[in-house]
């Protein structure tokens, strides 16, 4: 569970799924919600003005990141998984900051609860995908070690930045 090198790492998703299966589900959910969000943002942009277009830009970024995640999982490219983790992490941080500002100006307890729940789910999703990327990186490093004759404790020439 806890990794001494780089923080917390999960071994499965939702206690019953593999990290890969969980990451695929997360990617599909991200894709679906970004498309629905973009459609709603277009509707709001047409009917209400500028606010909808800002949301559309954020939804399009989520869409691109979801596509990157799907491709990264499909092709097992750790670098693409990292792009998703960093990009989504930045968007989650931005969402939390904007949510706090909205809560301050509206004094809405419901908004605070929704922000807390959504942020917790997004952070869990980040942990699942990050753990999958780390586990696929470790599997790859072990495979490299077997092929080259380098065993655990040796230097495989790769640094784990996670």
Backbone as a ProteinNet text record, in pm:
[ID]
protein_1_A
[PRIMARY]
XXXXXXXXXXXXXXXXXXXXXXXXXXXXXXXXXXXXXXXXXXXXXXXXXXXXXXXXXXXXXXXXXXXXXXXXXXXXXXXXXXXXXXXXXXXXXXXXXXXXXXXXXXXXXXXXXXXXXXXXXXXXXXXXXXXXXXXXXXXXXXXXXXXXXXXXXXXXXXXXXX
[TERTIARY]
81.4	0	86.2	146.1	228.8	365.6	411.2	540.3	639.2	754.3	849.9	915.3	916.9	983.7	899	775.4	699.7	556.8	528.2	393.6	303.5	175.4	73.8	42.9	27.1	-4	-112.3	-209.1	-317.7	-281.1	-344.2	-321.3	-439.7	-556.9	-673.2	-767.5	-871.6	-969.8	-1100.7	-1153.9	-1282.8	-1284	-1171	-1153.8	-1174.2	-1214	-1242.7	-1192.9	-1155.2	-1111.1	-960.3	-902.6	-760.7	-742.7	-621.5	-594.3	-618.3	-585.6	-607.6	-757.1	-837.7	-982.6	-1040.8	-996.6	-1043.3	-1004.7	-883.3	-837.3	-918.4	-953.9	-1036.8	-1175.1	-1232.5	-1363.6	-1355	-1249.8	-1229.8	-1217	-1142.8	-1125.7	-1259.7	-1339	-1469.9	-1563.8	-1566.2	-1649.8	-1605.7	-1475.1	-1423.4	-1465.9	-1458.2	-1497.9	-1647.2	-1730	-1875.1	-1911	-1856.3	-1891.3	-1836.3	-1722.4	-1670.3	-1757.9	-1808.7	-1898.1	-2030.4	-2086.4	-2210.9	-2189.3	-2076.7	-2045.8	-2028.8	-1963.3	-1944.5	-2078.8	-2166.2	-2298.6	-2376.4	-2371.9	-2441.1	-2377.5	-2244.6	-2175.2	-2211.4	-2226.4	-2268.6	-2409.4	-2497.6	-2634	-2632.4	-2555.9	-2548	-2481.3	-2378.1	-2309.4	-2400	-2485.4	-2577.4	-2686.4	-2735.9	-2847.8	-2805.6	-2688.8	-2652.7	-2530.6	-2449.5	-2333.6	-2200.2	-2111.2	-1969.6	-1943.7	-2017	-1987.7	-1985.2	-2075.5	-2081.2	-1959	-1900.9	-1784.9	-1659.9	-1648.3	-1535.7	-1547.5	-1668.1	-1691.3	-1664.3	-1700	-1674.7	-1525.3	-1444.6	-1299.3	-1246.9	-1295.2	-1252.6	-1299.8	-1423.4	-1474.8	-1395.9	-1353.8	-1272.4	-1135.7	-1078.4	-951.8	-973	-1083.3	-1115.7	-1131.8	-1195.8	-1215.2	-1081.1	-992.7	-860	-783.7	-789.4	-720.5	-779	-910.5	-972.9	-926.1	-915.5	-864.7	-719.4	-639.5	-499.7	-493.6	-579.5	-580.4	-619.4	-722.7	-765.2	-652.3	-588.8	-479.2	-359.7	-330.4	-219.4	-241.1	-364.8	-395.5	-388.5	-447.9	-453.3	-314.6	-225.2	-90.2	12.2	-33.2	52.4	172.3	143.7	247.4	237.6	331.6	330.9	334.3	405.5	416	278.7	192.5	57.8	-25.8	-5.3	-75.6	-31	97.4	149	87.1	73.5	11.5	-129.6	-205	-341	-339.8	-250.8	-245.9	-213.3	-113.1	-73.6	-183.5	-234.8	-339.6	-465.7	-508.6	-628.9	-604.6	-486.2	-452.2	-461.9	-411.6	-421.4	-567.1	-646.5	-787.9	-864.5	-830.2	-894.5	-859.7	-731.7	-689.7	-761.9	-770.4	-842.2	-989.4	-1050.5	-1190.7	-1214.1	-1122	-1135.3	-1124.4	-1027.6	-1010.4	-1134	-1180.8	-1300.6	-1422.6	-1432.9	-1544.2	-1545.4	-1427.4	-1418.2	-1459.8	-1416.3	-1455.3	-1606.7	-1666	-1811.4	-1883	-1832.4	-1894	-1887.1	-1773.4	-1758	-1860	-1878.6	-1969.4	-2116.8	-2147	-2287.8	-2331.8	-2236.6	-2268.6	-2356.2	-2323.3	-2405.4	-2343.1	-2412.4	-2366.7	-2376.1	-2480.4	-2497.4	-2381.1	-2339.6	-2226.3	-2099.1	-2082.8	-1964.3	-1961.6	-2076.5	-2084.1	-2057.1	-2118.8	-2096.6	-1949.1	-1888.6	-1747.1	-1660.8	-1689.8	-1612.6	-1623	-1743.4	-1764.6	-1699.1	-1722.7	-1665.6	-1513	-1457.5	-1311.7	-1252.9	-1319	-1270.6	-1271.4	-1377.2	-1384.9	-1275	-1255.2	-1152.3	-1012.6	-987.5	-856.8	-837.4	-942.8	-933.6	-903.3	-970.3	-942.9	-796.5	-744.8	-603.7	-513.4	-545.1	-464.6	-469.4	-586.5	-599.6	-513.2	-525.7	-449.5	-300.3	-263.2	-122.2	-66.2	-143.1	-98.7	-85.8	-179.8	-170.1	-44.4	-17.5	102.2	227.8	231.9	348.1	360.8	248.7	256.4	296.8	248.9	289.5	435.6	482.7	623.7	709.6	666.9	742.4	744.1	631.2	625.6	721.1	722.8	812.5	958.2	988.8	1125.9	1169.6	1079.1	1112.8	1137.8	1054	1073.1	1206.5	1243.9	1373.5	1484.7	1469.5	1570.4	1586.8	1476.8	1484	1554	1521	1580.4	1729.3	1766.9	1906.6	1989.6	1924.5	1998.6	2017.2	1954.1	1962.9	1851.5	1885.3	1786.6	1754.4	1657.6	1613.6	1732.5	1737.1	1850.2	1952.5	1945.8	2037.8	1981.8	2059.1	2016.8	1968.7	1841.6	1787.4	1805.3	1864.6	1884.3	1763.1	1658.1	1536.5	1512.5	1472.3	1437.5	1287.2	1236	1092.8	1062.5	1005.8	977	849.4	785.4	660.5	693.6
-118.8	0	125.7	157.9	278.6	246.7	329.8	311.1	407.7	358.6	443.5	546.5	521.1	613.7	734.8	711.7	818.9	832	809.6	833.8	713.3	739.8	636.3	574.3	442.3	371.2	267.7	256.6	160.4	29.7	-79.9	-209.3	-251.9	-190.2	-218.2	-98.5	-106.7	2.2	-45.1	32.1	2.1	-135.1	-179.7	-304.3	-431.1	-422.2	-545.7	-545.8	-432.8	-425.8	-407.9	-455.1	-428.1	-279.3	-230.6	-89.2	-57.7	-152	-130.7	-118.5	-209.9	-204.5	-76	-39.6	84.6	205.7	205	317	327.1	212.6	213.2	270.8	229.6	282.2	432.7	475.9	618.8	694.9	639.4	704.6	716.8	610	613.5	713.1	713	810.2	953.3	975.7	1109.4	1153	1060	1091	1124.2	1042.6	1064.7	1198.3	1223.4	1347.5	1471.2	1458.7	1575.3	1607.5	1505.3	1528.5	1588.9	1532.6	1589	1731.9	1755.3	1890.3	1988.1	1942.8	2030.3	2064.4	1965.1	1990.4	2090.8	2073	2166.5	2305.4	2310.9	2439.9	2513.8	2440.5	2503.2	2560.4	2482.5	2530.2	2657.7	2656.7	2774.2	2890.3	2861.3	2966.3	3035.1	2957.5	3014.5	3095.5	3045.6	3112.6	3219.6	3203.6	3296	3382.2	3343.7	3427	3365.1	3447.9	3414.7	3296.3	3284.5	3181.2	3041	3011.8	2880	2849.6	2949.8	2927.3	2896.6	2954.2	2921.4	2775.9	2734.7	2595.3	2501.2	2543.7	2461.4	2437.5	2540.2	2524.5	2422.2	2429.3	2333.4	2192.7	2180.2	2049	1991.2	2075.1	2027	1978.4	2046.3	2000	1864.1	1849.3	1719.5	1611.5	1646.1	1550.7	1504.8	1599	1565.2	1478.3	1514.1	1434.5	1293.4	1279.8	1147.1	1063.3	1125	1053.8	1011.6	1099.1	1066.1	948.8	949.6	840.1	708.7	709.9	587.8	534.2	621.3	577.5	529.3	597.9	557.1	420.2	391.3	259.5	154.1	184.8	88.7	50	147.9	122.2	103	112.9	97	192.5	319	422.2	503.1	479.7	546.2	698.1	747.5	892.4	956.4	891.4	944.4	939.6	837.2	830.3	944.7	976.4	1089.9	1221.4	1238.2	1360	1373.7	1263.4	1268	1303.5	1241.1	1266.6	1413.4	1467	1606.5	1701.9	1680.5	1768.1	1765	1647.2	1635.1	1689.8	1668.6	1725.3	1876.8	1938.2	2084.1	2129.3	2056.4	2092.4	2071.8	1967.8	1946.2	2060.7	2099	2210.7	2339.3	2365.4	2482.9	2476.9	2359.8	2343.4	2366.7	2320	2341.3	2489.8	2556.9	2700.9	2778.6	2751.3	2820.3	2785.8	2660.6	2619.8	2692.4	2708	2780.7	2926.3	2986.9	3125.7	3135.9	3042.1	3043.4	3024.1	2932.6	2908.9	3034.1	3103.7	3226.1	3331.1	3346.9	3450.4	3412	3282	3240.8	3190.6	3165	3110	2985.5	2896	2778.5	2654.1	2596.1	2472.6	2356.6	2355.4	2249.5	2249.8	2367.8	2377.7	2326.4	2353.6	2306.4	2154.3	2093.4	1947.3	1884.7	1939.5	1888.5	1901.3	2015.9	2036.7	1934.6	1909.4	1814.1	1673	1629.8	1494.8	1478.5	1573.3	1565.4	1569.1	1654.4	1663.7	1534.7	1474.9	1348.8	1237.9	1230.8	1129.4	1152.2	1276.4	1306.6	1274.5	1302.4	1271.6	1120.1	1045.9	900	849.4	904.9	867.3	893.7	1008	1039	933.8	893.1	790.9	657.3	620	493.1	494.2	599.2	605	617.6	696.5	710.4	576.2	503.3	371.7	274.6	281.4	195.9	229.3	358.1	398.9	348.3	360.7	314.1	163.3	90.5	-55.7	-103.3	-37.1	-76.5	-41.7	66.8	104.2	1.7	-43.2	-143.1	-275.9	-315.2	-438.9	-431.7	-316.8	-297.2	-302.4	-240.8	-241	-381.3	-462	-600.2	-678.5	-656.9	-725.9	-688.2	-561	-517.3	-586.4	-596.5	-661.5	-807.9	-877.1	-1018.3	-1034.8	-950.3	-960.7	-927.5	-824.2	-780.8	-848.1	-926.5	-993.9	-908.7	-792.9	-706.5	-748	-770.1	-815.2	-704.7	-731.6	-632.5	-582.9	-453.3	-393.1	-339.4	-384.8	-335.6	-211.3	-152.4	-30.9	-68	-45	-77.8	35.8	147.1	260.1	350.2	316.6	397.1	452	575.8	635	645.1	609.3	619.2	755.5	843.5	979.6	986.9	875.5	875.6	857.2
0	0	0	112.9	118.5	62.4	-24.5	-87.5	-25.3	16.3	86.9	-4.4	-133.7	-225.1	-259.3	-295.4	-359.8	-311.7	-187.7	-138.8	-148.1	-147.6	-136.7	-271.6	-272.1	-394.5	-365.9	-453	-437.8	-505.9	-461.9	-526.1	-611.6	-590.5	-673.8	-670.3	-751.5	-760	-698.7	-607.3	-543.8	-476.2	-427.7	-352.5	-433.7	-560.7	-633.8	-778.2	-831.6	-971	-977.6	-1085.7	-1107	-1135.2	-1116.9	-1145.1	-1292.2	-1380.4	-1523.8	-1553.6	-1500.1	-1523	-1464.3	-1345.6	-1284.3	-1366.7	-1420.8	-1503.7	-1632.2	-1689.7	-1810.6	-1779.5	-1667.8	-1627.9	-1603.6	-1536.1	-1510.5	-1642.1	-1737.1	-1867.2	-1939.5	-1937.8	-2004.4	-1937.4	-1803.6	-1732.1	-1762.1	-1765.7	-1797	-1936.6	-2030.6	-2167.8	-2174.9	-2111.6	-2113.8	-2049	-1929.1	-1858.6	-1929	-1997.3	-2069.1	-2190.2	-2257.7	-2372	-2323.8	-2216.6	-2161.6	-2112.3	-2045.7	-1997.8	-2112.4	-2220.3	-2336.5	-2400.6	-2411.9	-2470.1	-2384.7	-2253.4	-2164.3	-2172.1	-2181.2	-2190.4	-2318.5	-2427.3	-2553	-2536.9	-2474.7	-2450.5	-2365.8	-2256.1	-2168.7	-2242	-2320.8	-2395	-2495.1	-2560.2	-2658.3	-2589	-2476.6	-2410.2	-2310.3	-2245.2	-2136.7	-2166	-2259.3	-2290.2	-2253.3	-2202.8	-2186.1	-2093.3	-1982.4	-1883.2	-1943.2	-2031.3	-2093.6	-2177.6	-2240	-2325.8	-2244.2	-2126.6	-2038.1	-1993.8	-1955	-1916.5	-2033.5	-2154.6	-2272.6	-2290.7	-2271.7	-2284.8	-2183.8	-2061.1	-1958.1	-1993.7	-2043.6	-2083.5	-2200.5	-2293	-2405.4	-2357.6	-2259.1	-2201.2	-2134.6	-2060.5	-1999.3	-2106.3	-2218.6	-2327.6	-2384.1	-2411	-2464.6	-2365.1	-2237.5	-2135.5	-2126.4	-2139.5	-2136.7	-2255.2	-2372.3	-2490.2	-2470.1	-2411.2	-2381.3	-2284.3	-2182.6	-2085.4	-2152	-2233.5	-2302.5	-2389.4	-2465.8	-2552.3	-2469.2	-2360.5	-2274.4	-2213	-2171.6	-2115.5	-2225	-2339.3	-2449.7	-2498	-2506.9	-2558.2	-2447.1	-2321.3	-2203.9	-2206.4	-2237.5	-2238.3	-2109.9	-2020.3	-1890.6	-1904.9	-2004.2	-2023.3	-2045.4	-2120.9	-2144	-2016.7	-1936	-1807.8	-1717.9	-1721.7	-1643.5	-1690.4	-1821.6	-1875.6	-1819.3	-1817.5	-1763.3	-1615.1	-1538.6	-1394.2	-1367.1	-1435.2	-1412.3	-1459.6	-1580.5	-1633.8	-1549.9	-1513.2	-1431.5	-1291.3	-1238.4	-1107.2	-1107.4	-1213.4	-1225	-1236.2	-1314.2	-1328.1	-1197.2	-1121.9	-991.7	-897.1	-894.5	-808.1	-848.3	-978.7	-1027.5	-987.5	-1001.7	-963.8	-815.5	-732.7	-588.1	-555.4	-616.3	-591.3	-635.9	-758.2	-807.2	-723	-680.5	-595.9	-463	-403.1	-275.9	-294.7	-404.3	-432.1	-447.7	-520.5	-539.3	-406	-323.2	-191.8	-105.4	-109.5	-29.8	-72.4	-203.5	-251.4	-241.8	-239.5	-234.7	-97.6	-7.8	125.4	115.5	24	-0.5	62.6	160	222.4	123.7	41.5	-57.9	-156.2	-200.2	-291.9	-225.6	-97.6	-25.2	-18.2	8.2	16.6	-119.8	-223.9	-359.5	-397	-369	-399	-325.8	-199.7	-121.1	-178.2	-211.6	-264.1	-401.1	-491	-625.9	-620.2	-537.7	-525.1	-469.8	-371	-313.7	-418.8	-498.9	-604.7	-707.9	-749.3	-848.5	-795.9	-669.8	-611.6	-605.3	-572.6	-573	-714.2	-815.6	-954	-989.5	-945.9	-970	-906.6	-784.3	-716.4	-789.5	-840.5	-912.7	-1038.5	-1119	-1244.7	-1216.2	-1117.3	-1079.7	-1033.6	-953.9	-906.9	-1023.4	-1119.1	-1237.4	-1317.2	-1335.2	-1409.6	-1339.4	-1208.5	-1132	-1140.5	-1132.1	-1136.6	-1275.3	-1379.5	-1514.7	-1538	-1477.9	-1487.1	-1414.6	-1295.8	-1221.1	-1294.1	-1353.6	-1430.2	-1547.6	-1614.7	-1727.9	-1682.5	-1567.9	-1517	-1479.5	-1421.6	-1388.4	-1515.9	-1619	-1746.2	-1808.3	-1800.9	-1852.6	-1775.4	-1643.6	-1560.5	-1594.6	-1624.1	-1659.7	-1793.3	-1889.1	-2021.9	-2018.4	-1942.4	-1941.8	-1833.9	-1746.8	-1641.3	-1517.3	-1512.4	-1395.1	-1300.3	-1176.2	-1078.8	-981.5	-895.9	-798.9	-718.9	-700.5	-631.2	-729.8	-855.1	-957.1	-1021.4	-1108.6	-1176.5	-1314.9	-1341.1	-1472.2	-1570.8	-1524.5	-1613.9	-1622.4	-1549.7	-1551.6	-1413.2	-1407.6	-1279.4	-1270.3	-1155.9	-1133.9	-1073.8	-1153	-1108	-1025.9	-1004.9	-928.5	-785.3
[MASK]
++++++++++++++++++++++++++++++++++++++++++++++++++++++++++++++++++++++++++++++++++++++++++++++++++++++++++++++++++++++++++++++++++++++++++++++++++++++++++++++++++

